[in-house]
Amino acid sequence: MLYWLYVFMAGHGWVSQNFSLQEVIFRSALAVIISFIMVLAMGKPVIGRLKKLKLGDKPEFHNDSLNAMNVGKADTPTMGGVMIIAAIFITTVLCARIDNFYVQMALMCLIYLGGLGAIDDWLKLTEKQRAEGSRDGLMWWEKLVFQVGLGVILAVFIYHHGGYAQAHYLNWPLLPRDWVLPTGVFAVLAVVVIAGSSNAVNLTDGMDGLAAGCMTIVSFAFMILAYVTGDARWAANLHFNHIRLSGELAVVCGAMAGACLGFLWFNCNPAQVFMGDTGSLALGGTIGYVAIVIRQEPMLLLVGAIFVIEAGSVLIQVGYFKLSRGKRVFLCSPIHHHFHLKGWSEQQVVIRFWLITGLSAALALATVKIR
């Protein structure tokens, strides 16, 4: 919206043709600020409304020690992800070129997964559902079906959009050559990335500020990567596949980073609100979508190393538990609970995981020049 306002004003000679609003990087930085302020403004009213609706979370684990550690978090409002989604959506409409296909698909992905998470949260948290003794939210396979369906739809549209040959190449960190992906492989990869990143962020969201802080860093890193991919000069210099028009996704990433920063204001320990599946599924799926468009799925594994570790710890724990008939690798999974039970305070776990994410992002960006 601001871009088109600039175009209108520049066309009438009211502002300079070189005004910063035409630059993607400027609008991306502006998106960080606007999104941050929006979440701050929404915080108290939304938290108050969630309390009135009695949408309070009662963390329960299959571990008595963890339950004792988290007893103080009972009835903390959840579904705070609605603030994050609203801020990202409004900021993107304001700062990005909304006529851009990739931006439109990003907003669809955000709303779709946010809605899926909201349904899951609502079923788990409302007193009516508890009173009726119904199941604890959506089944894991039900969420996976919807995530797979979204991944297939996005893969088909992205693959055939514009017919850009480089949009079918896969960038590998440290390697000078890329893989050309046929339609089927592209679709499978898109499904795995969107569903995997969505669920990985969801699993990470288990401590005050953990998921929001890590997503802030990951979003900043992908804001840079999206800008580089969408700029022909930078893409050529750094041996990236130039995906025409994908640079506008830097604005979406900037909005995500700002929204997560704003949410940390209320979600830092002790948390006043949790994002719930509403926020975590949407954030994870959307950053996965961005990685698919700019052909940087392997880079997502590096930048989002904490999310990979968290999801991997759950898979290892469940697999080993079944194979060994009751034995465990970790005291509890996801792995942040393991360290908590080992004696780390919650703040230590969260800040150390932030530090690892920051180092992972720095390492990932360093591989760009090595390539």
Stockholm file with secondary structure:
# STOCKHOLM 1.0

chainA/1-371         MLYWLYVFMAGHGWVSQNFSLQEVIFRSALAVIISFIMVLAMGKPVIGRLKKLKLGDKPEFHNDSLNAMNVGKADTPTMGGVMIIAAIFITTVLCARIDNFYVQMALMCLIYLGGLGAIDDWLKLTEKQRAEGSRDGLMWWEKLVFQVGLGVILAVFIYHHGGYAQAHYLNWPLLPRDWVLPTGVFAVLAVVVIAGSSNAVNLTDGMDGLAAGCMTIVSFAFMILAYVTGDARWAANLHFNHIRLSGELAVVCGAMAGACLGFLWFNCNPAQVFMGDTGSLALGGTIGYVAIVIRQEPMLLLVGAIFVIEAGSVLIQVGYFKLSRGKRVFLCSPIHHHFHLKGWSEQQVVIRFWLITGLSAALALATVKIR
#=GR chainA/1-371 SS CHHHHHHHHHHTTSSCTTCGGGCHHHHHHHHHHHHHHHHHHHHHHHHHHHHHTTCEECCCCSCHHHHHHTGGGTTEECCTHHHHHHHHHHHHHHHSCTTCHHHHHHHHHHHHHHHHHHHHHHHHHCHHHHHTTCCSSSCHHHHHHHHHHHHHHHHHHHHHSTTCGGGGEECCTTCSCCEECCHHHHHHHHHHHHHHHHHHHHHHCCSTTHHHHHHHHHHHHHHHHHHHHHCHHHHHHTTCCCCTTGGGHHHHHHHHHHHHHHHHHHHSSSCSCCCHHHHHHHHHHHHHHHHHHTTCHHHHHHHTHHHHHHHHHHHHHHHHHHHTTSCCSSSSSSHHHHHHHTTCCHHHHHHHHHHHHHHHHHHHHHHHHHC
#=GC SS_cons         CHHHHHHHHHHTTSSCTTCGGGCHHHHHHHHHHHHHHHHHHHHHHHHHHHHHTTCEECCCCSCHHHHHHTGGGTTEECCTHHHHHHHHHHHHHHHSCTTCHHHHHHHHHHHHHHHHHHHHHHHHHCHHHHHTTCCSSSCHHHHHHHHHHHHHHHHHHHHHSTTCGGGGEECCTTCSCCEECCHHHHHHHHHHHHHHHHHHHHHHCCSTTHHHHHHHHHHHHHHHHHHHHHCHHHHHHTTCCCCTTGGGHHHHHHHHHHHHHHHHHHHSSSCSCCCHHHHHHHHHHHHHHHHHHTTCHHHHHHHTHHHHHHHHHHHHHHHHHHHTTSCCSSSSSSHHHHHHHTTCCHHHHHHHHHHHHHHHHHHHHHHHHHC
//
